[in-house]
Amino acid sequence: MSEDRKPSVLFVCTGNICRSPTAEGILRKRVEELGLEVVVDSAGTHGYHVGDAPDPRSIRAAAKRGYDISRLKGRKLSNDDFERFDFVVALDDEHMRLMQRACPPAHQHKLRGMMQFAPDAAHREVPDPYYGPADGFELVLDLLEQAVEGLLQEIRQRP
C-alpha cells in the first residue's frame, strides 16, 4: 500500500450476493464510524449475478443490524482487482484456491482469508447461507462483524 492513496479492500465470495456484499456493508459502516478513508468493494468468483442486488435475505438481515447493502450490485472478480486492491479477501477456502490460481505472483501477498482476521472464532470459513435456513444469514453477520474488526486493526497498523 503506497502512502499517497487510501487503503483498499475487496471481499470475494461465489456470486457476490450474500457474503461479500455483507462484508462490504459492514466495513463501509465501520470505516465511516471511525472516520477512516478506505476503498471498499466486493466481487464474486463467478458471474452468476452480475448487476444484481444482494439476496433479499442478506439485505434484510444486514438492515436489522444497521447495514444498508440494498444498493450494491454484483460483479465478477477481474484480473485488475489483484493490482488495484491492497487486501483481496476470500470468504472461504474455495474462493482462496480460485484466487490463488488467477492472481499474478507479484500480488499473491494481498490474498487473505476472511476468518484469518478473527483467529478466535469457531469457524475457519464464512459458510454460504444461500441454500440454508434464515439463521445462516445471522451467523454470517456474526462472523463478519468479528473479522472486520480484526481487518480494521491490520489496516490501521499498515504504514
C-alpha positions in Angstrom: 0.0 0.0 0.0 1.5 3.3 -1.0 1.3 6.4 1.2 -0.3 8.5 -1.5 -3.6 6.6 -1.7 -6.3 5.1 0.5 -6.0 1.5 1.7 -8.3 -0.7 -0.3 -10.2 -4.0 0.4 -12.1 -6.3 -1.9 -14.2 -9.1 -0.4 -14.8 -12.1 -2.6 -17.4 -14.9 -2.4 -19.1 -17.0 -5.1 -21.9 -14.9 -6.6 -21.4 -11.6 -4.8 -25.0 -11.6 -3.5 -24.7 -12.9 0.1 -21.4 -13.0 2.0 -19.1 -10.5 0.2 -21.7 -7.7 -0.1 -22.5 -8.2 3.6 -18.8 -7.8 4.4 -18.6 -4.8 2.2 -21.5 -3.2 4.0 -20.1 -3.9 7.5 -16.7 -2.5 6.6 -18.2 0.6 4.9 -20.2 1.4 8.0 -17.3 0.8 10.4 -14.8 3.0 8.5 -17.4 5.7 8.3 -18.0 5.5 12.1 -14.2 5.6 12.7 -13.6 8.4 10.2 -11.2 6.3 8.2 -10.7 6.6 4.4 -10.7 3.1 3.0 -11.9 2.0 -0.5 -14.2 -1.0 0.0 -15.7 -3.2 -2.7 -16.9 -6.8 -3.3 -17.0 -9.3 -6.1 -17.8 -12.9 -7.0 -15.6 -15.6 -8.4 -18.4 -16.4 -10.8 -20.5 -14.1 -12.9 -23.9 -15.6 -11.9 -25.3 -12.4 -10.5 -23.5 -9.5 -12.3 -25.6 -6.4 -11.9 -28.0 -8.0 -9.4 -28.7 -6.6 -5.9 -27.7 -8.8 -2.9 -30.0 -11.6 -1.9 -33.1 -10.2 -0.2 -32.4 -12.3 2.9 -28.9 -10.7 3.1 -30.4 -7.3 2.7 -33.0 -7.9 5.5 -30.5 -9.5 7.9 -28.0 -6.7 7.4 -30.6 -4.0 7.7 -31.7 -5.4 11.1 -28.1 -4.6 12.3 -27.9 -1.2 10.7 -26.1 -2.1 7.5 -27.6 -0.9 4.2 -26.4 -3.2 1.3 -29.5 -2.7 -0.8 -27.9 -0.5 -3.4 -24.9 -2.8 -4.0 -24.7 -4.6 -7.4 -23.0 -7.9 -8.1 -19.9 -8.1 -10.2 -17.3 -10.7 -11.1 -13.7 -10.7 -9.9 -11.4 -9.3 -12.6 -7.7 -9.7 -13.1 -7.3 -5.9 -12.5 -8.6 -6.4 -9.0 -5.4 -8.1 -7.9 -3.4 -5.0 -8.7 -6.0 -2.4 -7.6 -6.7 -3.7 -4.1 -4.4 -3.9 -1.1 -6.4 -6.8 0.5 -8.2 -9.3 -1.6 -10.2 -11.3 0.9 -11.7 -14.7 0.3 -14.8 -15.7 2.3 -14.0 -19.4 2.1 -11.2 -21.8 1.1 -12.6 -22.5 -2.4 -12.6 -18.8 -3.2 -9.0 -18.6 -2.0 -8.0 -21.5 -4.2 -9.6 -19.9 -7.2 -8.0 -16.5 -6.4 -4.5 -18.1 -5.9 -4.8 -19.7 -9.4 -5.8 -16.4 -11.0 -3.6 -13.9 -9.1 -0.3 -13.0 -10.6 2.7 -13.9 -8.4 3.5 -10.3 -7.7 0.2 -9.8 -5.9 -0.2 -13.2 -4.1 0.7 -11.5 -0.8 -2.6 -9.5 -1.0 -4.7 -12.6 -0.8 -6.2 -13.3 2.7 -8.9 -15.5 4.2 -11.6 -13.5 6.0 -11.5 -15.6 9.1 -7.7 -15.0 9.4 -8.8 -11.7 10.9 -10.8 -13.5 13.6 -8.4 -16.2 14.8 -10.5 -16.9 17.9 -13.8 -17.5 16.0 -15.3 -21.0 16.0 -15.3 -21.0 12.2 -12.4 -21.1 9.7 -14.6 -20.0 6.8 -17.7 -17.9 6.4 -20.4 -20.5 5.4 -22.6 -19.9 2.4 -26.1 -19.1 3.7 -27.8 -19.2 0.3 -29.3 -22.7 0.4 -29.7 -22.9 4.2 -32.1 -21.7 6.8 -32.6 -18.0 7.7 -30.4 -18.2 10.8 -27.5 -18.8 8.4 -27.6 -15.1 7.5 -27.3 -14.2 11.2 -24.2 -16.5 11.5 -22.6 -14.8 8.5 -23.2 -11.4 10.1 -21.8 -12.6 13.5 -18.6 -13.9 11.8 -18.1 -10.9 9.5 -18.6 -8.4 12.3 -15.9 -10.1 14.3 -13.5 -10.5 11.3 -14.0 -6.9 10.1 -12.7 -5.7 13.5 -9.5 -7.7 13.0 -9.2 -6.4 9.5 -9.5 -2.8 10.7 -6.7 -3.4 13.2 -4.5 -4.6 10.4 -5.4 -1.7 8.1 -4.6 0.8 10.9 -1.2 -0.8 11.5 0.0 -0.6 7.9 2.4 2.2 7.0 
